[in-house]
Amino acid sequence: MESTLVSQGLDLLLYGMGTVFAFLTLLVGVTSLMSVIVNKLVIDEPEIAVSATAAGSVQSTVEPRIVKVIQAAIDQHRGKK
């Protein structure tokens, strides 16, 4: 009777660990594939990167008074007074 119980335990162990291993292997494969696809899409569309850097060169249209208020709030949050 014990050998049957041990055999069933080992079967359950192998089935469970095999399932987890298969799932994690599939997860790594799908994640790697998605990474490759996203990298190809980003590299194929360089105008997106150019427009993002061009947007950074545009001068700020925020009023100086608002900038001072935001800076005061940041300083207060960080503990500077």
Backbone as a chain_set.jsonl record, in Angstrom:
{"seq": "MESTLVSQGLDLLLYGMGTVFAFLTLLVGVTSLMSVIVNKLVIDEPEIAVSATAAGSVQSTVEPRIVKVIQAAIDQHRGKK", "coords": {"N": [[0.823, -1.186, 0.0], [1.978, 1.225, 0.697], [3.852, 1.641, -1.335], [2.227, 2.227, -3.503], [1.083, 4.621, -2.695], [3.368, 6.237, -2.494], [4.164, 6.114, -5.134], [2.008, 7.382, -6.381], [2.325, 9.902, -5.264], [4.815, 10.665, -6.357], [4.115, 10.687, -9.056], [2.241, 12.775, -9.072], [3.91, 14.864, -8.242], [5.758, 15.005, -10.395], [3.985, 15.601, -12.489], [2.935, 18.097, -11.659], [5.297, 19.706, -11.406], [6.216, 19.5, -14.016], [4.169, 20.78, -15.394], [4.396, 23.418, -14.4], [7.015, 24.009, -15.263], [6.687, 23.834, -18.058], [4.84, 25.923, -18.477], [6.331, 28.179, -17.586], [8.467, 28.099, -19.401], [7.093, 28.549, -21.8], [6.14, 31.117, -21.212], [8.548, 32.626, -21.07], [9.42, 32.31, -23.713], [7.317, 33.546, -25.203], [7.464, 36.146, -24.17], [10.05, 36.909, -24.993], [9.692, 36.801, -27.773], [7.757, 38.821, -28.108], [9.299, 41.009, -27.324], [11.222, 41.103, -29.359], [9.552, 41.68, -31.546], [8.489, 44.199, -30.814], [10.845, 45.727, -30.703], [11.592, 45.64, -33.417], [9.453, 47.042, -34.546], [9.787, 49.576, -33.421], [12.315, 50.31, -34.364], [11.818, 50.339, -37.1], [10.278, 52.603, -37.392], [11.568, 55.42, -37.331], [10.784, 58.089, -37.247], [9.205, 58.571, -35.075], [10.93, 58.645, -32.877], [12.431, 60.857, -33.603], [10.513, 62.895, -33.566], [9.94, 62.949, -30.874], [12.325, 63.885, -29.736], [12.426, 66.349, -30.944], [10.263, 67.602, -29.802], [11.187, 68.087, -27.274], [12.867, 70.229, -27.629], [11.3, 72.415, -27.92], [10.375, 75.559, -26.65], [9.36, 76.272, -23.303], [5.998, 77.024, -22.48], [4.938, 77.695, -20.113], [3.843, 79.81, -17.552], [6.018, 81.991, -15.711], [5.262, 82.438, -13.048], [3.739, 80.183, -12.411], [5.702, 78.248, -12.626], [7.322, 78.942, -10.457], [5.558, 78.387, -8.344], [5.219, 75.634, -8.62], [7.87, 74.802, -8.197], [8.189, 75.637, -5.533], [6.367, 73.918, -4.286], [7.562, 71.448, -4.79], [9.976, 71.772, -3.41], [8.969, 72.038, -0.786], [7.842, 69.534, -0.459], [10.112, 67.912, -0.514], [11.252, 68.669, 1.801], [12.7, 70.952, 2.05], [12.891, 74.315, 3.079]], "CA": [[0.0, 0.0, 0.0], [2.842, 2.408, 0.734], [4.484, 1.855, -2.633], [1.223, 2.865, -4.355], [0.958, 5.994, -2.23], [4.596, 6.921, -2.904], [4.105, 6.2, -6.597], [1.057, 8.436, -6.707], [2.952, 11.171, -4.879], [5.821, 11.002, -7.361], [3.4, 11.043, -10.283], [1.681, 14.11, -8.87], [5.049, 15.777, -8.206], [6.267, 15.182, -11.754], [2.962, 16.278, -13.272], [2.878, 19.5, -11.229], [6.529, 20.408, -11.777], [6.242, 19.552, -15.478], [3.231, 21.825, -15.803], [5.002, 24.716, -14.086], [8.158, 24.185, -16.16], [6.17, 24.104, -19.41], [4.249, 27.257, -18.469], [7.384, 29.183, -17.504], [9.183, 28.08, -20.676], [6.22, 29.231, -22.748], [6.121, 32.525, -20.844], [9.822, 33.219, -21.492], [9.429, 32.341, -25.171], [6.375, 34.566, -25.679], [8.006, 37.45, -23.792], [11.172, 37.187, -25.891], [9.128, 37.074, -29.091], [7.148, 40.147, -28.056], [10.385, 41.978, -27.263], [11.787, 41.206, -30.703], [8.571, 42.354, -32.395], [8.424, 45.611, -30.433], [12.09, 46.363, -31.144], [11.536, 45.82, -34.87], [8.492, 48.097, -34.833], [10.364, 50.863, -33.021], [13.431, 50.604, -35.26], [11.269, 50.609, -38.423], [9.624, 53.909, -37.407], [12.453, 56.376, -36.667], [10.197, 59.424, -37.121], [8.658, 58.706, -33.728], [12.033, 59.068, -32.014], [12.808, 62.217, -33.992], [9.495, 63.829, -33.1], [10.052, 63.049, -29.422], [13.443, 64.774, -29.418], [12.084, 67.688, -31.409], [9.329, 68.165, -28.836], [11.966, 68.538, -26.124], [13.558, 71.475, -27.93], [10.333, 73.502, -27.935], [10.464, 76.328, -25.412], [8.238, 76.108, -22.391], [4.995, 78.084, -22.521], [4.384, 77.813, -18.766], [4.116, 81.121, -16.962], [7.035, 81.947, -14.65], [4.602, 82.363, -11.74], [3.359, 78.782, -12.211], [6.954, 77.519, -12.411], [7.728, 79.205, -9.076], [4.643, 77.677, -7.446], [5.561, 74.209, -8.712], [9.165, 74.615, -7.544], [7.967, 75.754, -4.092], [5.699, 72.696, -3.837], [8.57, 70.378, -4.806], [10.894, 72.028, -2.289], [8.271, 71.735, 0.447], [7.681, 68.071, -0.397], [11.416, 67.329, -0.218], [11.668, 69.063, 3.137], [13.43, 72.226, 2.012], [11.985, 75.418, 3.394]], "C": [[0.87, 1.253, 0.0], [3.478, 2.688, -0.616], [3.508, 2.527, -3.602], [1.086, 4.337, -3.983], [2.178, 6.811, -2.638], [4.604, 7.106, -4.415], [3.137, 7.301, -7.033], [1.618, 9.818, -6.366], [3.991, 11.614, -5.888], [5.185, 11.39, -8.691], [2.839, 12.461, -10.198], [2.78, 15.167, -8.866], [5.556, 16.057, -9.616], [5.258, 15.911, -12.645], [2.912, 17.77, -12.934], [4.107, 20.276, -11.645], [6.666, 20.514, -13.293], [5.328, 20.641, -16.016], [3.822, 23.205, -15.559], [6.182, 24.992, -15.021], [7.7, 24.533, -17.576], [5.584, 25.511, -19.489], [5.325, 28.332, -18.443], [8.221, 29.248, -18.787], [8.385, 28.794, -21.75], [6.193, 30.736, -22.478], [7.398, 33.235, -21.287], [9.876, 33.339, -23.012], [8.529, 33.432, -25.727], [6.895, 35.964, -25.353], [9.173, 37.836, -24.692], [10.677, 37.529, -27.295], [8.489, 38.46, -29.136], [8.209, 41.232, -28.03], [11.004, 42.188, -28.635], [10.835, 41.971, -31.621], [8.51, 43.843, -32.088], [9.693, 46.342, -30.872], [12.102, 46.585, -32.647], [10.57, 46.93, -35.238], [9.067, 49.469, -34.508], [11.492, 51.248, -33.967], [12.909, 50.951, -36.656], [10.614, 51.98, -38.522], [10.486, 54.94, -36.695], [11.844, 57.761, -36.503], [9.572, 59.648, -35.756], [9.742, 59.207, -32.78], [12.441, 60.493, -32.335], [11.796, 63.218, -33.473], [9.553, 63.991, -31.58], [11.205, 63.959, -29.031], [13.157, 66.187, -29.873], [11.139, 68.37, -30.427], [10.069, 68.681, -27.608], [12.656, 69.862, -26.365], [12.606, 72.667, -27.977], [10.402, 74.223, -26.595], [9.192, 76.171, -24.6], [7.294, 77.297, -22.495], [4.333, 78.262, -21.164], [4.799, 79.158, -18.195], [5.157, 81.002, -15.847], [6.432, 81.837, -13.252], [4.231, 80.922, -11.419], [4.607, 77.944, -11.935], [7.424, 77.709, -10.972], [6.858, 78.454, -8.079], [4.968, 76.181, -7.447], [6.88, 73.93, -8.004], [9.03, 74.708, -6.026], [7.311, 74.49, -3.543], [6.685, 71.527, -3.797], [9.533, 70.541, -3.642], [10.247, 71.678, -0.955], [8.117, 70.217, 0.613], [9.0, 67.402, -0.01], [11.94, 67.743, 1.144], [12.501, 70.333, 3.173], [12.441, 73.342, 2.32], [12.594, 76.743, 3.113]], "O": [[0.521, 2.244, -0.642], [3.628, 3.847, -1.003], [3.931, 3.321, -4.441], [0.985, 5.198, -4.858], [2.041, 7.952, -3.079], [5.012, 8.156, -4.911], [3.43, 8.061, -7.956], [1.403, 10.782, -7.101], [4.056, 12.791, -6.243], [5.653, 12.305, -9.369], [2.953, 13.244, -11.141], [2.601, 16.248, -9.426], [5.759, 17.212, -9.989], [5.643, 16.746, -13.464], [2.853, 18.609, -13.833], [3.994, 21.381, -12.176], [7.177, 21.513, -13.799], [5.668, 21.337, -16.973], [3.752, 24.07, -16.432], [6.322, 26.11, -15.517], [8.261, 25.423, -18.215], [5.809, 26.217, -20.472], [5.245, 29.302, -19.198], [8.634, 30.329, -19.207], [8.945, 29.565, -22.529], [6.221, 31.536, -23.413], [7.33, 34.339, -21.827], [10.326, 34.356, -23.54], [8.932, 34.167, -26.628], [6.779, 36.872, -26.177], [9.267, 38.989, -25.111], [11.193, 38.45, -27.929], [8.669, 39.192, -30.109], [8.033, 42.277, -28.657], [11.278, 43.321, -29.03], [11.275, 42.823, -32.394], [8.483, 44.664, -33.005], [9.613, 47.468, -31.363], [12.577, 47.622, -33.108], [10.844, 47.694, -36.163], [8.849, 50.424, -35.255], [11.606, 52.417, -34.336], [13.508, 51.785, -37.335], [10.411, 52.479, -39.629], [10.178, 55.311, -35.562], [12.338, 58.546, -35.694], [9.424, 60.791, -35.322], [9.494, 60.099, -31.968], [12.764, 61.261, -31.429], [12.176, 64.284, -32.987], [9.245, 65.064, -31.061], [11.078, 64.733, -28.082], [13.609, 67.139, -29.236], [11.207, 69.585, -30.242], [9.61, 69.627, -26.967], [13.002, 70.559, -25.411], [13.054, 73.81, -28.064], [10.477, 73.592, -25.541], [8.103, 75.966, -25.137], [7.736, 78.442, -22.587], [3.287, 78.904, -21.062], [5.944, 79.588, -18.333], [5.169, 80.01, -15.118], [7.022, 81.215, -12.368], [4.389, 80.482, -10.281], [4.574, 77.036, -11.105], [7.872, 76.756, -10.334], [7.36, 77.941, -7.079], [4.989, 75.543, -6.394], [7.001, 72.935, -7.289], [9.677, 73.951, -5.301], [7.66, 74.036, -2.452], [6.646, 70.711, -2.876], [9.869, 69.57, -2.964], [10.892, 71.09, -0.087], [8.251, 69.694, 1.72], [9.001, 66.428, 0.742], [12.962, 67.228, 1.599], [12.959, 70.739, 4.241], [11.295, 73.312, 1.872], [11.957, 77.774, 3.326]]}, "num_chains": 1, "name": "protein.A"}
